[in-house]
Amino acid sequence: METEIAAAIAQLQGMTVLAVGIIVGLGAIGTAIGFGLLGGRFLESAARQPELVGMLQVRMFILAGLLDAVAMIGVGLGVWFAVASPFLGALEGML
């Protein structure tokens, strides 16, 4: 019986590690794509209307902060799942 419990906990921890990797990886990919699009559009608009560069730059940095926030939320969720897995308590309650 103890080996079954240990195997179930090990499987849950292994799947949690995979899930954390997917969460953080997809957040990083999405942020990289977002920054690429944002930077490209900023350069296009700065080339078209150089007199608006100051205003556009401020807005670009605000959006860059929001893009980073999305990735940091994913990292926070990943750390939460890795350190204090809510699934482990549910598994122990079932066994």
Biopython code that builds the backbone (N, CA, C, O; Angstrom):
import numpy as np
from Bio.PDB.StructureBuilder import StructureBuilder

atoms = [
    (1, "MET", "N", (0.823, -1.197, 0.000)),
    (1, "MET", "CA", (0.000, 0.000, 0.000)),
    (1, "MET", "C", (0.864, 1.258, 0.000)),
    (1, "MET", "O", (0.556, 2.230, -0.689)),
    (2, "GLU", "N", (1.951, 1.235, 0.777)),
    (2, "GLU", "CA", (2.817, 2.411, 0.846)),
    (2, "GLU", "C", (3.520, 2.670, -0.479)),
    (2, "GLU", "O", (3.773, 3.819, -0.841)),
    (3, "THR", "N", (3.833, 1.598, -1.200)),
    (3, "THR", "CA", (4.498, 1.805, -2.492)),
    (3, "THR", "C", (3.540, 2.430, -3.509)),
    (3, "THR", "O", (3.960, 3.204, -4.369)),
    (4, "GLU", "N", (2.244, 2.088, -3.406)),
    (4, "GLU", "CA", (1.260, 2.704, -4.297)),
    (4, "GLU", "C", (1.115, 4.185, -4.009)),
    (4, "GLU", "O", (0.995, 4.992, -4.930)),
    (5, "ILE", "N", (1.125, 4.541, -2.740)),
    (5, "ILE", "CA", (1.021, 5.948, -2.350)),
    (5, "ILE", "C", (2.256, 6.706, -2.820)),
    (5, "ILE", "O", (2.148, 7.806, -3.361)),
    (6, "ALA", "N", (3.423, 6.118, -2.614)),
    (6, "ALA", "CA", (4.669, 6.763, -3.041)),
    (6, "ALA", "C", (4.705, 6.910, -4.567)),
    (6, "ALA", "O", (5.174, 7.924, -5.082)),
    (7, "ALA", "N", (4.213, 5.903, -5.283)),
    (7, "ALA", "CA", (4.190, 5.977, -6.744)),
    (7, "ALA", "C", (3.221, 7.058, -7.219)),
    (7, "ALA", "O", (3.511, 7.775, -8.176)),
    (8, "ALA", "N", (2.076, 7.175, -6.557)),
    (8, "ALA", "CA", (1.098, 8.204, -6.934)),
    (8, "ALA", "C", (1.646, 9.601, -6.676)),
    (8, "ALA", "O", (1.450, 10.504, -7.489)),
    (9, "ILE", "N", (2.332, 9.784, -5.551)),
    (9, "ILE", "CA", (2.923, 11.088, -5.229)),
    (9, "ILE", "C", (4.037, 11.416, -6.214)),
    (9, "ILE", "O", (4.150, 12.557, -6.661)),
    (10, "ALA", "N", (4.860, 10.429, -6.556)),
    (10, "ALA", "CA", (5.945, 10.658, -7.515)),
    (10, "ALA", "C", (5.390, 11.006, -8.895)),
    (10, "ALA", "O", (5.930, 11.877, -9.576)),
    (11, "GLN", "N", (4.326, 10.340, -9.307)),
    (11, "GLN", "CA", (3.720, 10.647, -10.601)),
    (11, "GLN", "C", (3.122, 12.055, -10.590)),
    (11, "GLN", "O", (3.246, 12.787, -11.573)),
    (12, "LEU", "N", (2.475, 12.439, -9.485)),
    (12, "LEU", "CA", (1.908, 13.777, -9.384)),
    (12, "LEU", "C", (2.992, 14.844, -9.425)),
    (12, "LEU", "O", (2.829, 15.871, -10.083)),
    (13, "GLN", "N", (4.085, 14.610, -8.733)),
    (13, "GLN", "CA", (5.182, 15.583, -8.750)),
    (13, "GLN", "C", (5.826, 15.668, -10.135)),
    (13, "GLN", "O", (6.193, 16.758, -10.575)),
    (14, "GLY", "N", (5.963, 14.562, -10.811)),
    (14, "GLY", "CA", (6.520, 14.579, -12.159)),
    (14, "GLY", "C", (5.628, 15.330, -13.134)),
    (14, "GLY", "O", (6.119, 16.115, -13.946)),
    (15, "MET", "N", (4.326, 15.098, -13.063)),
    (15, "MET", "CA", (3.401, 15.815, -13.928)),
    (15, "MET", "C", (3.356, 17.301, -13.586)),
    (15, "MET", "O", (3.172, 18.139, -14.469)),
    (16, "THR", "N", (3.523, 17.628, -12.302)),
    (16, "THR", "CA", (3.557, 19.033, -11.894)),
    (16, "THR", "C", (4.774, 19.731, -12.488)),
    (16, "THR", "O", (4.673, 20.875, -12.931)),
    (17, "VAL", "N", (5.920, 19.060, -12.502)),
    (17, "VAL", "CA", (7.125, 19.645, -13.094)),
    (17, "VAL", "C", (6.922, 19.894, -14.587)),
    (17, "VAL", "O", (7.323, 20.937, -15.102)),
    (18, "LEU", "N", (6.308, 18.951, -15.274)),
    (18, "LEU", "CA", (6.024, 19.144, -16.698)),
    (18, "LEU", "C", (5.056, 20.309, -16.921)),
    (18, "LEU", "O", (5.248, 21.113, -17.833)),
    (19, "ALA", "N", (4.025, 20.398, -16.093)),
    (19, "ALA", "CA", (3.054, 21.482, -16.229)),
    (19, "ALA", "C", (3.705, 22.836, -15.986)),
    (19, "ALA", "O", (3.420, 23.800, -16.697)),
    (20, "VAL", "N", (4.580, 22.915, -14.982)),
    (20, "VAL", "CA", (5.274, 24.172, -14.696)),
    (20, "VAL", "C", (6.155, 24.567, -15.885)),
    (20, "VAL", "O", (6.202, 25.738, -16.261)),
    (21, "GLY", "N", (6.838, 23.610, -16.465)),
    (21, "GLY", "CA", (7.664, 23.893, -17.637)),
    (21, "GLY", "C", (6.843, 24.401, -18.809)),
    (21, "GLY", "O", (7.265, 25.317, -19.514)),
    (22, "ILE", "N", (5.679, 23.815, -19.019)),
    (22, "ILE", "CA", (4.810, 24.260, -20.107)),
    (22, "ILE", "C", (4.276, 25.658, -19.842)),
    (22, "ILE", "O", (4.244, 26.492, -20.747)),
    (23, "ILE", "N", (3.852, 25.924, -18.600)),
    (23, "ILE", "CA", (3.316, 27.245, -18.251)),
    (23, "ILE", "C", (4.367, 28.323, -18.475)),
    (23, "ILE", "O", (4.098, 29.329, -19.131)),
    (24, "VAL", "N", (5.554, 28.117, -17.936)),
    (24, "VAL", "CA", (6.617, 29.127, -18.052)),
    (24, "VAL", "C", (7.084, 29.250, -19.506)),
    (24, "VAL", "O", (7.331, 30.357, -19.983)),
    (25, "GLY", "N", (7.206, 28.135, -20.203)),
    (25, "GLY", "CA", (7.657, 28.168, -21.598)),
    (25, "GLY", "C", (6.685, 28.883, -22.513)),
    (25, "GLY", "O", (7.101, 29.686, -23.348)),
    (26, "LEU", "N", (5.394, 28.607, -22.375)),
    (26, "LEU", "CA", (4.409, 29.291, -23.211)),
    (26, "LEU", "C", (4.326, 30.777, -22.879)),
    (26, "LEU", "O", (4.113, 31.606, -23.764)),
    (27, "GLY", "N", (4.495, 31.110, -21.601)),
    (27, "GLY", "CA", (4.530, 32.528, -21.237)),
    (27, "GLY", "C", (5.711, 33.240, -21.860)),
    (27, "GLY", "O", (5.586, 34.379, -22.310)),
    (28, "ALA", "N", (6.857, 32.579, -21.890)),
    (28, "ALA", "CA", (8.045, 33.187, -22.490)),
    (28, "ALA", "C", (7.892, 33.326, -24.007)),
    (28, "ALA", "O", (8.290, 34.340, -24.581)),
    (29, "ILE", "N", (7.324, 32.322, -24.645)),
    (29, "ILE", "CA", (7.116, 32.389, -26.095)),
    (29, "ILE", "C", (6.128, 33.499, -26.444)),
    (29, "ILE", "O", (6.358, 34.267, -27.378)),
    (30, "GLY", "N", (5.037, 33.582, -25.698)),
    (30, "GLY", "CA", (4.050, 34.626, -25.955)),
    (30, "GLY", "C", (4.613, 36.020, -25.746)),
    (30, "GLY", "O", (4.319, 36.934, -26.516)),
    (31, "THR", "N", (5.423, 36.184, -24.708)),
    (31, "THR", "CA", (6.040, 37.482, -24.455)),
    (31, "THR", "C", (7.027, 37.836, -25.556)),
    (31, "THR", "O", (7.087, 38.990, -25.982)),
    (32, "ALA", "N", (7.795, 36.872, -26.019)),
    (32, "ALA", "CA", (8.757, 37.139, -27.097)),
    (32, "ALA", "C", (8.044, 37.543, -28.385)),
    (32, "ALA", "O", (8.482, 38.467, -29.071)),
    (33, "ILE", "N", (6.966, 36.869, -28.711)),
    (33, "ILE", "CA", (6.206, 37.237, -29.908)),
    (33, "ILE", "C", (5.605, 38.631, -29.748)),
    (33, "ILE", "O", (5.627, 39.439, -30.676)),
    (34, "GLY", "N", (5.071, 38.900, -28.562)),
    (34, "GLY", "CA", (4.487, 40.214, -28.302)),
    (34, "GLY", "C", (5.504, 41.338, -28.410)),
    (34, "GLY", "O", (5.220, 42.383, -28.995)),
    (35, "PHE", "N", (6.689, 41.123, -27.846)),
    (35, "PHE", "CA", (7.729, 42.149, -27.941)),
    (35, "PHE", "C", (8.192, 42.343, -29.379)),
    (35, "PHE", "O", (8.486, 43.467, -29.787)),
    (36, "GLY", "N", (8.260, 41.278, -30.140)),
    (36, "GLY", "CA", (8.643, 41.405, -31.542)),
    (36, "GLY", "C", (7.638, 42.225, -32.332)),
    (36, "GLY", "O", (8.014, 43.115, -33.095)),
    (37, "LEU", "N", (6.369, 41.926, -32.149)),
    (37, "LEU", "CA", (5.329, 42.692, -32.835)),
    (37, "LEU", "C", (5.311, 44.149, -32.367)),
    (37, "LEU", "O", (5.199, 45.068, -33.178)),
    (38, "LEU", "N", (5.422, 44.347, -31.066)),
    (38, "LEU", "CA", (5.386, 45.703, -30.510)),
    (38, "LEU", "C", (6.556, 46.542, -31.007)),
    (38, "LEU", "O", (6.375, 47.692, -31.406)),
    (39, "GLY", "N", (7.749, 45.972, -30.982)),
    (39, "GLY", "CA", (8.928, 46.709, -31.443)),
    (39, "GLY", "C", (8.874, 47.003, -32.932)),
    (39, "GLY", "O", (9.257, 48.090, -33.363)),
    (40, "GLY", "N", (8.406, 46.051, -33.719)),
    (40, "GLY", "CA", (8.299, 46.259, -35.161)),
    (40, "GLY", "C", (7.309, 47.352, -35.506)),
    (40, "GLY", "O", (7.574, 48.202, -36.356)),
    (41, "ARG", "N", (6.161, 47.324, -34.838)),
    (41, "ARG", "CA", (5.153, 48.352, -35.107)),
    (41, "ARG", "C", (5.622, 49.719, -34.629)),
    (41, "ARG", "O", (5.328, 50.739, -35.252)),
    (42, "PHE", "N", (6.362, 49.734, -33.505)),
    (42, "PHE", "CA", (6.894, 51.021, -33.021)),
    (42, "PHE", "C", (7.872, 51.606, -34.039)),
    (42, "PHE", "O", (7.807, 52.799, -34.335)),
    (43, "LEU", "N", (8.763, 50.799, -34.570)),
    (43, "LEU", "CA", (9.727, 51.295, -35.551)),
    (43, "LEU", "C", (9.046, 51.748, -36.838)),
    (43, "LEU", "O", (9.452, 52.740, -37.444)),
    (44, "GLU", "N", (8.012, 51.024, -37.255)),
    (44, "GLU", "CA", (7.268, 51.447, -38.451)),
    (44, "GLU", "C", (6.608, 52.801, -38.239)),
    (44, "GLU", "O", (6.691, 53.683, -39.094)),
    (45, "SER", "N", (5.950, 52.962, -37.088)),
    (45, "SER", "CA", (5.250, 54.220, -36.840)),
    (45, "SER", "C", (6.231, 55.368, -36.599)),
    (45, "SER", "O", (5.938, 56.508, -36.959)),
    (46, "ALA", "N", (7.389, 55.089, -35.999)),
    (46, "ALA", "CA", (8.396, 56.139, -35.791)),
    (46, "ALA", "C", (8.995, 56.577, -37.126)),
    (46, "ALA", "O", (9.345, 57.745, -37.292)),
    (47, "ALA", "N", (9.113, 55.663, -38.065)),
    (47, "ALA", "CA", (9.642, 56.029, -39.376)),
    (47, "ALA", "C", (8.632, 56.860, -40.172)),
    (47, "ALA", "O", (9.013, 57.736, -40.948)),
    (48, "ARG", "N", (7.348, 56.578, -39.972)),
    (48, "ARG", "CA", (6.321, 57.319, -40.700)),
    (48, "ARG", "C", (6.119, 58.728, -40.145)),
    (48, "ARG", "O", (5.992, 59.694, -40.897)),
    (49, "GLN", "N", (6.091, 58.827, -38.801)),
    (49, "GLN", "CA", (5.848, 60.132, -38.168)),
    (49, "GLN", "C", (6.872, 60.352, -37.051)),
    (49, "GLN", "O", (6.579, 60.077, -35.887)),
    (50, "PRO", "N", (8.048, 60.834, -37.383)),
    (50, "PRO", "CA", (9.101, 61.014, -36.378)),
    (50, "PRO", "C", (8.740, 62.010, -35.277)),
    (50, "PRO", "O", (9.319, 61.957, -34.192)),
    (51, "GLU", "N", (7.807, 62.906, -35.531)),
    (51, "GLU", "CA", (7.453, 63.892, -34.510)),
    (51, "GLU", "C", (6.650, 63.271, -33.358)),
    (51, "GLU", "O", (6.514, 63.892, -32.304)),
    (52, "LEU", "N", (6.125, 62.075, -33.542)),
    (52, "LEU", "CA", (5.338, 61.400, -32.504)),
    (52, "LEU", "C", (6.134, 60.353, -31.729)),
    (52, "LEU", "O", (5.552, 59.592, -30.957)),
    (53, "VAL", "N", (7.444, 60.299, -31.917)),
    (53, "VAL", "CA", (8.259, 59.245, -31.299)),
    (53, "VAL", "C", (8.150, 59.278, -29.775)),
    (53, "VAL", "O", (8.051, 58.227, -29.141)),
    (54, "GLY", "N", (8.168, 60.469, -29.181)),
    (54, "GLY", "CA", (8.100, 60.561, -27.717)),
    (54, "GLY", "C", (6.825, 59.961, -27.159)),
    (54, "GLY", "O", (6.879, 59.175, -26.213)),
    (55, "MET", "N", (5.680, 60.312, -27.723)),
    (55, "MET", "CA", (4.401, 59.792, -27.267)),
    (55, "MET", "C", (4.306, 58.282, -27.513)),
    (55, "MET", "O", (3.829, 57.534, -26.661)),
    (56, "LEU", "N", (4.763, 57.852, -28.678)),
    (56, "LEU", "CA", (4.700, 56.427, -29.000)),
    (56, "LEU", "C", (5.614, 55.600, -28.097)),
    (56, "LEU", "O", (5.293, 54.466, -27.743)),
    (57, "GLN", "N", (6.747, 56.178, -27.734)),
    (57, "GLN", "CA", (7.691, 55.458, -26.888)),
    (57, "GLN", "C", (7.107, 55.236, -25.494)),
    (57, "GLN", "O", (7.270, 54.161, -24.917)),
    (58, "VAL", "N", (6.435, 56.235, -24.957)),
    (58, "VAL", "CA", (5.805, 56.083, -23.643)),
    (58, "VAL", "C", (4.761, 54.974, -23.689)),
    (58, "VAL", "O", (4.705, 54.131, -22.794)),
    (59, "ARG", "N", (3.943, 54.975, -24.723)),
    (59, "ARG", "CA", (2.914, 53.943, -24.845)),
    (59, "ARG", "C", (3.524, 52.564, -25.067)),
    (59, "ARG", "O", (2.994, 51.561, -24.588)),
    (60, "MET", "N", (4.631, 52.517, -25.788)),
    (60, "MET", "CA", (5.296, 51.241, -26.008)),
    (60, "MET", "C", (5.817, 50.665, -24.688)),
    (60, "MET", "O", (5.699, 49.464, -24.442)),
    (61, "PHE", "N", (6.389, 51.519, -23.846)),
    (61, "PHE", "CA", (6.904, 51.032, -22.566)),
    (61, "PHE", "C", (5.788, 50.592, -21.631)),
    (61, "PHE", "O", (5.970, 49.650, -20.860)),
    (62, "ILE", "N", (4.647, 51.248, -21.681)),
    (62, "ILE", "CA", (3.504, 50.816, -20.877)),
    (62, "ILE", "C", (3.054, 49.428, -21.324)),
    (62, "ILE", "O", (2.812, 48.551, -20.494)),
    (63, "LEU", "N", (2.944, 49.234, -22.622)),
    (63, "LEU", "CA", (2.552, 47.920, -23.134)),
    (63, "LEU", "C", (3.613, 46.860, -22.860)),
    (63, "LEU", "O", (3.284, 45.697, -22.629)),
    (64, "ALA", "N", (4.880, 47.254, -22.885)),
    (64, "ALA", "CA", (5.948, 46.297, -22.566)),
    (64, "ALA", "C", (5.832, 45.837, -21.117)),
    (64, "ALA", "O", (6.058, 44.665, -20.815)),
    (65, "GLY", "N", (5.481, 46.754, -20.224)),
    (65, "GLY", "CA", (5.272, 46.372, -18.828)),
    (65, "GLY", "C", (4.107, 45.414, -18.668)),
    (65, "GLY", "O", (4.177, 44.479, -17.870)),
    (66, "LEU", "N", (3.045, 45.633, -19.411)),
    (66, "LEU", "CA", (1.902, 44.720, -19.354)),
    (66, "LEU", "C", (2.257, 43.348, -19.919)),
    (66, "LEU", "O", (1.810, 42.326, -19.398)),
    (67, "LEU", "N", (3.053, 43.323, -20.975)),
    (67, "LEU", "CA", (3.496, 42.038, -21.526)),
    (67, "LEU", "C", (4.344, 41.270, -20.514)),
    (67, "LEU", "O", (4.187, 40.060, -20.354)),
    (68, "ASP", "N", (5.237, 41.977, -19.839)),
    (68, "ASP", "CA", (6.059, 41.324, -18.820)),
    (68, "ASP", "C", (5.217, 40.834, -17.652)),
    (68, "ASP", "O", (5.520, 39.802, -17.053)),
    (69, "ALA", "N", (4.167, 41.566, -17.330)),
    (69, "ALA", "CA", (3.307, 41.160, -16.214)),
    (69, "ALA", "C", (2.647, 39.819, -16.499)),
    (69, "ALA", "O", (2.510, 38.991, -15.599)),
    (70, "VAL", "N", (2.243, 39.601, -17.727)),
    (70, "VAL", "CA", (1.615, 38.322, -18.077)),
    (70, "VAL", "C", (2.599, 37.168, -17.881)),
    (70, "VAL", "O", (2.234, 36.117, -17.354)),
    (71, "ALA", "N", (3.834, 37.365, -18.303)),
    (71, "ALA", "CA", (4.845, 36.319, -18.127)),
    (71, "ALA", "C", (5.146, 36.091, -16.649)),
    (71, "ALA", "O", (5.337, 34.950, -16.228)),
    (72, "MET", "N", (5.189, 37.160, -15.859)),
    (72, "MET", "CA", (5.484, 37.013, -14.427)),
    (72, "MET", "C", (4.342, 36.317, -13.686)),
    (72, "MET", "O", (4.584, 35.602, -12.714)),
    (73, "ILE", "N", (3.123, 36.514, -14.128)),
    (73, "ILE", "CA", (2.000, 35.787, -13.530)),
    (73, "ILE", "C", (2.169, 34.287, -13.792)),
    (73, "ILE", "O", (1.913, 33.471, -12.907)),
    (74, "GLY", "N", (2.595, 33.927, -14.990)),
    (74, "GLY", "CA", (2.854, 32.522, -15.303)),
    (74, "GLY", "C", (3.979, 31.947, -14.458)),
    (74, "GLY", "O", (3.897, 30.809, -13.997)),
    (75, "VAL", "N", (5.029, 32.733, -14.256)),
    (75, "VAL", "CA", (6.135, 32.273, -13.407)),
    (75, "VAL", "C", (5.655, 32.104, -11.973)),
    (75, "VAL", "O", (6.017, 31.136, -11.305)),
    (76, "GLY", "N", (4.842, 33.041, -11.498)),
    (76, "GLY", "CA", (4.309, 32.936, -10.138)),
    (76, "GLY", "C", (3.452, 31.700, -9.957)),
    (76, "GLY", "O", (3.569, 31.004, -8.948)),
    (77, "LEU", "N", (2.593, 31.421, -10.924)),
    (77, "LEU", "CA", (1.785, 30.204, -10.851)),
    (77, "LEU", "C", (2.659, 28.954, -10.896)),
    (77, "LEU", "O", (2.400, 27.983, -10.184)),
    (78, "GLY", "N", (3.687, 28.981, -11.731)),
    (78, "GLY", "CA", (4.589, 27.836, -11.807)),
    (78, "GLY", "C", (5.314, 27.587, -10.499)),
    (78, "GLY", "O", (5.440, 26.442, -10.066)),
    (79, "VAL", "N", (5.789, 28.644, -9.870)),
    (79, "VAL", "CA", (6.466, 28.487, -8.573)),
    (79, "VAL", "C", (5.484, 27.989, -7.520)),
    (79, "VAL", "O", (5.834, 27.154, -6.686)),
    (80, "TRP", "N", (4.256, 28.500, -7.558)),
    (80, "TRP", "CA", (3.254, 28.051, -6.591)),
    (80, "TRP", "C", (2.978, 26.557, -6.757)),
    (80, "TRP", "O", (2.916, 25.821, -5.772)),
    (81, "PHE", "N", (2.813, 26.113, -7.997)),
    (81, "PHE", "CA", (2.570, 24.695, -8.228)),
    (81, "PHE", "C", (3.774, 23.846, -7.824)),
    (81, "PHE", "O", (3.604, 22.737, -7.316)),
    (82, "ALA", "N", (4.979, 24.351, -8.043)),
    (82, "ALA", "CA", (6.181, 23.564, -7.739)),
    (82, "ALA", "C", (6.443, 23.477, -6.243)),
    (82, "ALA", "O", (6.880, 22.437, -5.751)),
    (83, "VAL", "N", (6.181, 24.558, -5.514)),
    (83, "VAL", "CA", (6.539, 24.598, -4.094)),
    (83, "VAL", "C", (5.409, 24.100, -3.206)),
    (83, "VAL", "O", (5.627, 23.257, -2.336)),
    (84, "ALA", "N", (4.230, 24.604, -3.416)),
    (84, "ALA", "CA", (3.097, 24.259, -2.563)),
    (84, "ALA", "C", (1.979, 23.721, -3.434)),
    (84, "ALA", "O", (0.959, 24.383, -3.623)),
    (85, "SER", "N", (2.164, 22.537, -3.956)),
    (85, "SER", "CA", (1.220, 21.970, -4.908)),
    (85, "SER", "C", (-0.144, 21.757, -4.258)),
    (85, "SER", "O", (-0.249, 21.014, -3.283)),
    (86, "PRO", "N", (-1.189, 22.396, -4.780)),
    (86, "PRO", "CA", (-2.522, 22.177, -4.225)),
    (86, "PRO", "C", (-3.057, 20.781, -4.552)),
    (86, "PRO", "O", (-3.985, 20.294, -3.906)),
    (87, "PHE", "N", (-2.465, 20.154, -5.550)),
    (87, "PHE", "CA", (-2.912, 18.826, -5.954)),
    (87, "PHE", "C", (-2.450, 17.744, -4.988)),
    (87, "PHE", "O", (-3.076, 16.690, -4.881)),
    (88, "LEU", "N", (-1.352, 18.008, -4.286)),
    (88, "LEU", "CA", (-0.824, 17.023, -3.353)),
    (88, "LEU", "C", (-1.769, 16.814, -2.181)),
    (88, "LEU", "O", (-1.961, 15.683, -1.735)),
    (89, "GLY", "N", (-2.359, 17.886, -1.680)),
    (89, "GLY", "CA", (-3.328, 17.767, -0.595)),
    (89, "GLY", "C", (-4.564, 17.005, -1.037)),
    (89, "GLY", "O", (-5.104, 16.208, -0.269)),
    (90, "ALA", "N", (-5.018, 17.233, -2.246)),
    (90, "ALA", "CA", (-6.170, 16.510, -2.767)),
    (90, "ALA", "C", (-5.846, 15.025, -2.940)),
    (90, "ALA", "O", (-6.690, 14.165, -2.689)),
    (91, "LEU", "N", (-4.627, 14.733, -3.368)),
    (91, "LEU", "CA", (-4.229, 13.341, -3.536)),
    (91, "LEU", "C", (-4.146, 12.628, -2.194)),
    (91, "LEU", "O", (-4.578, 11.482, -2.076)),
    (92, "GLU", "N", (-3.599, 13.287, -1.186)),
    (92, "GLU", "CA", (-3.506, 12.671, 0.141)),
    (92, "GLU", "C", (-4.887, 12.461, 0.744)),
    (92, "GLU", "O", (-5.099, 11.498, 1.481)),
    (93, "GLY", "N", (-5.836, 13.357, 0.439)),
    (93, "GLY", "CA", (-7.201, 13.194, 0.924)),
    (93, "GLY", "C", (-7.896, 12.011, 0.286)),
    (93, "GLY", "O", (-8.728, 11.361, 0.919)),
    (94, "MET", "N", (-7.562, 11.722, -0.972)),
    (94, "MET", "CA", (-8.169, 10.589, -1.671)),
    (94, "MET", "C", (-7.604, 9.259, -1.211)),
    (94, "MET", "O", (-8.296, 8.241, -1.206)),
    (95, "LEU", "N", (-6.317, 9.282, -0.820)),
    (95, "LEU", "CA", (-5.686, 8.022, -0.409)),
    (95, "LEU", "C", (-5.889, 7.859, 1.048)),
    (95, "LEU", "O", (-5.445, 6.868, 1.627)),
]
sb = StructureBuilder()
sb.init_structure("model")
sb.init_model(0)
sb.init_chain("A")
sb.init_seg("    ")
for serial, (resi, resn, name, xyz) in enumerate(atoms, 1):
    if name == "N":
        sb.init_residue(resn, " ", resi, " ")
    sb.init_atom(name, np.array(xyz, "f"), 0.0, 1.0, " ", f" {name:<3s}", serial, name[0])
structure = sb.get_structure()
